[in-house]
Amino acid sequence: MRAFLGVLACSLTVLSVHGLYSASDDVVELNPSNFNREVIQSDSLWLVEFYAPWCGHCKNLAPEWKKAATALKGIVKVGAVDADQHNSLGGQYGVRGFPSIKIFGANKHKPEDYQGGRSSQAIVDAALNALRSLVKDRLGGKTGGTDYGKQSGGGAGNKKDVVELTDDNFDRTVLDSDYVWMVEFFAPWCGHCKNLEPEWTAAATEVKEQTKGKVKLGAVDATVHQGLASRYGIRGFPTIKVFRKGEEPEDYQGGRTRSDIVARAMGLYSDNSPPPELQEILNEDVLKKTCEDYQLCIISVLPHILDTGASGRNSYLEVMRMMADKYKKKTWGWLWTEAGAQMDLESSLGIGGFGYPAMAAINARKMKFALLRGSFSETGIHEFLRELSVGRGSTATVGGGALPKINTVEPWDGKDGVVSIENSVRVHRCLSLLFSNTPFLAFPQLPMEDDIDLSDVDLDDLEKDEL
């Protein structure tokens, strides 16, 4: 049992369990169940932090956030969302890094990004400035649309936001669409359908605004359009189905309140959101921000452009993009660099000089990393990342115990490489390693490098700490 608990403590999945705030704090803990009620339907000004429990910057912010919440108690609401656990809420508001702070003012559906300092004083000052702006707007007669959705039944939306679907327009509107659809099949005489109607309408308006129209709600009168009802096996009312392009429809099994419907829609929106950006490591800031702001940073070292050409490199980058898309719900950053461009980084990960393309996953909090041992392919990388997701795999300590020095380089121009003096020097260095007794006379001043014998190192015996 003790061994099991030890392994469990190291697992990636456990990292997100423990929040940074408790019921004894003046910070309101927010989640998908209470966010709409507490924030969206509130007349109060809200400052909301989206955080991850493993994030170092979030841990540093927590005491200042608590101080600010106490100082603003009764004046401005201060909340926090564990976006690692409730990623649908983070996705709903475009959260890509941690901590992210949003100000929910007059228009709760369009929060503003907080760009100020991370001290309690700076946070309080920003809150009071936002409060003054809110009061000024109200004096001027601006409501910001916050009255929407105040009724206990879920509130009134715009009926036009529920798309009327028929036998004639269904295929064109839904099946051929690139959007995600939630479709209610109803009967006008059905009591449950009548109860659902205001919730469905209010949800349609909110989802339209929150997803910028990428998730849509529709309705089919199944007593009129019996062909559609028969096609999808409708036997009772109301029946709600989810339609995604190219996939079989699935039954909606959630609750019937606006908040339940919106939560499911935002989950669908998150599922269909774009993957995280794949960035080239051009300077130290790129590496530091990605590795410190995300739970893991996935780094690929690709062969030199002279070895693969543009087409070969693009094929490797495409594999990475596919993997970033597959694992986009994970709070991971994605980076790449060219072999030889960041030698200190390669050395710290035990990659340098051979085995390209290579991939490593770094946990910057623990300064541990794991290397891809399989093929650099969709299958090989998926297996590697799947193992990481469940807390398995051998890891080692990053060389030097810290992120290495990063050179500032020019971004790849997307073209094939051209042989230059610099590349000739690179070739010479490689040859000098292979033929250490035969220095290349054209470059007599280059230092010779010692061969490194790894024959006595069993890579499988690396300490099996989890990332």
JOGI-V677492 format. One line per field, one symbol per residue. ss: DSSP state (~ for helix, > for strand, _ for the rest). phi: phi as a letter, one per 40 degrees, with the letter a starting at -180 (. if undefined). psi: psi as a letter, one per 30 degrees, with the letter a starting at -180 (. if undefined). A space follows every 50 residues. Layout:
# JOGI-V677492
ss=???
phi=???
psi=???
This chain:
# JOGI-V677492
ss=_~~~~~~~~~_~~~_____________>>>____~~~~~~_____>>>>> >____~~~~~~~~~~~~~~~~_____>>>>>>____~~~~~~_______> >>>>_______>>______~~~~~~~~~~~~~~~~~~~~___________ ________~~~>>>>____~~~~~~____>>>>>>>____~~~~~~~~~~ ~~~~~~~~~~____>>>>>>>____~~~~~~_______>>>>>______> >______~~~~~~~~~~~~~~______>>>___~~~~~~~~~~__>>>>> >>__~~~~~~~~~~~~~~~~~~~~~~_____>>>>>>>____~~~~~~__ _______>>>>>>____>>>>______~~~~~~~~~~~~______>>_~~ ~___________________~~~~~~~~~~~~~~______~~~_______ ________~~~______
phi=.ccccccccccdccdcccccbbcccccccbadcbccccbccccccbbbcb bbdccccccccdccccccccccdgbbcbbabccccbccccccbgcbbbcb bbbcbcbccbccccbccbccccccdcccccccccccccccgcbggcccgc ccchgcbcccccccbbdcbccccbccccccbbbcbbbdccccccccdccc cccccccdccbfgcbbbbabccccbcccccdbgcbabcbbbbbbdgbccb ccbccbcdccccccccccccdbccccccbcccaccccccccccbdbbcbb bcdddccbgcccccccccccccccccbccccbbbbaacdgcbccccccbg bdgagccbabbbbccbfbabbcccccadcccccccccccbgbhcbbcddg gacccbccbccccgbccbcbdccccdccccccccbccbdcccbcccccbc cbcbccbccccddcccc
psi=eeeeeeeeffkefffgejlfllfflgkkkklfefeeeedegkflkkkkkj lkffkeeeeeeeeeeeeeeeegkfekkklkkjfeeifeeeeeggkflkkk kkjjbejffilkkkgalgleeeeeeeeeeeeeeeeeeeeggkfggffkgf kfgflkajfffjkkkleefeeeeeegkflkkjkkjlkffkeeeeefeeee eeeeeeeeeeghgfkkklkkjffeifeeeeeghkflkkkkkkkkkglklk kkgalgleeeeeeeeeeeeeegllllkjkkjfleeeeeeeffflekkjkk jllkffffleeeeeeeeeeeeeeeeegffkiklklllkkfeieeeeefgg ekflhkllkkkkjfefhllkkkfalileeeeeeeeeeeeggllkllkkkf glklkkkklklkgglllkkleeeeeeeeeeefeeifgikjffiffkkkkk kkjgfgkjffgkkhkk.
